[in-house]
């Protein structure tokens, strides 16, 4: 006979985890999903930036303000062969981020190379 806690944990294992998708905040077009995200190790925060970009006060490192994704077909400037450029939504042409084949620095201080960076402030995170 199984205990109630054991049967609950078995049920939780079979319940699929909700999938995360990211949509353009302006027109709601899907621009990325959880599978497209390129993870990166957290940097050392403001210590990683040039002194001009640092704030005067020491503060706790915040969550990354961007997500990094793999190159995708909707990224028109990537398909056209640019080395670095802004990333615009295919639907409404809103600026969603930028890319650079040589890499970009995240707000956490980590460098991601190559970098296809989407700003979380321009996206809606949706669970399906």
N, C-alpha and C positions, 0 to 999 in steps of 0.2 A: 504494500500500500504506500503510495507516494504522499508526501506531505504537501500542504497547500503551497508553501514557498517553492518547493521543487517543481510542482506542476506549473506555477506561474513563470519560473525561469525557462521551462521548456516552451511555453507559449510565446515568450518574448523572443526566443531564438528563431521561431518560425514566422514571426511578423516581419515583413520586409521593412528595412529602414527607408524613410522617405528620401526620395532623390532630390537633390538641390539643383535648381537651374537659376541662371542670372538673366534678367531681362533689362532692356534699355528703359530707364525711368520715364523717358519722354514718350516713346511710342509703344512700349511693352513688347517689342520684338525680342525673341530669345537670342542671346549672343554667346552664351557658354553654359556648360553644365559641369557638374562635379567631376566628371571623368576628364574634362579638358584642363583642369587646374594643375599647374606645375608647382609642387610644394618646394619650399626653400627653408633653410635653417635660419632661425631668428638671428639677426645681427646684434651688435652691442649698443644699439640705440644711437643716441646723439654723439657718443664717442667716435662713431664711424664717419661722421660728417666733418667737413671742413669747419674751422672755427667760426666762419662767417654765418654758417647755417645753424649753429647751435643757439639754444636759448640761454638766458642768464641763469635760470634756476635749474637745479637738478630735479628731475621728475621721473616717476615710474614709467618704464617703457609701455607704450600703448599698443593696442592691436594694430596690425598692418592696415594701412588705409587703402591698399590696393590688393588685387589678386593678379597672379601671373598665370597665363594660359599658354597652351601650345598654339602654333600658327593655324588659322582656320580659313576656310574658303571665303567667308564674308569680308575678310580683311583685304580690301581691294588694293591698297598701296603696297602691301606685302606681295601680292600676286603680280603687281606691275614692276617689281624688282627694286624698289627703294631700299636703302640701307637703314634709314630711320625716318619716321614720319608719325603723324597723329593717326589715331584709330577712330574712325567715324562709324556710326550706326548705318547700316545699309538702308534702313527704312526712312529715318528722319534726318540723317546727317549730323546728329548730335555728337560732340566729341566725347568719346568714352575713355580714352587713354592714349597711349603711344607705344611704339615699338622701336627697338634698336637691336640689330644683330650683334653689336659689340657688348651689349648689356646695359642695364639700368639699376640704380640703387633704390631699394625699397625704403619706406618710411622707418622700418625697423633697423636700417643700416646695412642689411645684407645686399650683396650684389647678385643679380640673376642674369645669366648669360646663356643664350640669347634671351631677350626680354620682350614679352608681349603683355604689357601692363594695362589692366582695366581698373579704373578708380571706383571703389565701392560706393562713393557718393553719387555716382552717375548710374548705378545699377540698383535693381530691386532683386533681393534674394527671395526666391519662391520655393516652396516645398510641394512636390507632387507625389 
